[in-house]
Amino acid sequence: MGMLEGKTAIVSGAGRGIGRAEALLLASEGAKVIVNDVGASRAGEGKDVHPAEQTVQDIITAGGEALLNSGDVSSWAGAEALVAQAVDAWGKLDILVNNAGILRDKMSFNMDESDWDDVIRVHLKGHFALSHFAAVHWRNRAKAGEEVSGRIINTASEAGLFGNAGQANYGAAKAGIAAMTIILGRELERYGVTVNAISPRARTRMTEDLFGDMAKAEAGKFDAFAPENVAPLVAFLASEEAADVNGQNFVVYGGSVWVMQGWQPAGELKRDSAWTPKELADNKSTLFATRSSGLPPFTF
């Protein structure tokens, strides 16, 4: 018996990379999985359903149960149809893994409107649209008196937590997903639903330029950048064992998992009257006594 026996799941962007690894592991743990992928290029262009079809076939060959969905989850209609497919096929939805995304890295002064709009749409709207219809499903079940155990696992990024030059669109979308994770966790907890996010470091089409040679696998050594290393955390968060884990963001890389902590005070000026601009300037060293006033580092 796997940890997800009897559960039903949707994994978006499951044709390749991290999404594929997640779908395969959820299925191996007993979940029935809808494999969603439009089959677009890294930049969001074109359509090729073969990778998603292969993921479905691999699950079935291994003895699992899977269905294909090639709809666009960044559209309201596509997201609604995907959730409806799970409910129609298996009577309910238990797990939603939001993973679909595209990448169009450019410096802010070179970015086109479509580069901004499309990346925000696929990542941020795509995560929300699916979460919205999953939330409607779970709330309706809970209000009907059913005991619900729902799971949403979102995909954020360290680019959204720390900021990376050339990724204003991608980083803004991922930062939005990190914030939305906490908000949805607060809203849906009363209905038996938890919402968490992962910020993975792995070798995929979207990160090959960023990591370069650093992420190449070496024969005989543990492949820390393999996307398969990310999937166990997702399977755990999807399980009943994680029923008390909500609103969290994890960085996962190789054999390391970090629980991240958000914004908190790092310096302070305080008195019982307002400050003038000159007084703030004169007290800048106190405000930044324990923190640099320059850009924070972006480190892997």
Secondary structure, 3 states (H helix, E strand, C coil): CCCCCCCEEEEECCCCHHHHHHHHHHHHCCCEEEEECCCCCCCCCCCCCHHHHHHHHHHHHCCCCEEEECCCCCCHHHHHHHHHHHHHHHCCCCEEECCCCCCCCECCCCCCHHHHHHHHHHHHHHHHHHHHHHHHHHHHHHHCCCCCCEEEEEECCHHHHHCCCCEHHHHHHHHHHHHHHHHHHHHHHHHCEEEEEEEECCCCCCCHHHHHHHHCCCCCCCCCCCHHHCHHHHHHHHCHHHCCCCCCEEEEECCEEEECCCCCCCCCCCCCCCCCHHHHHHCHHHHCCCCCCCCCCCCC
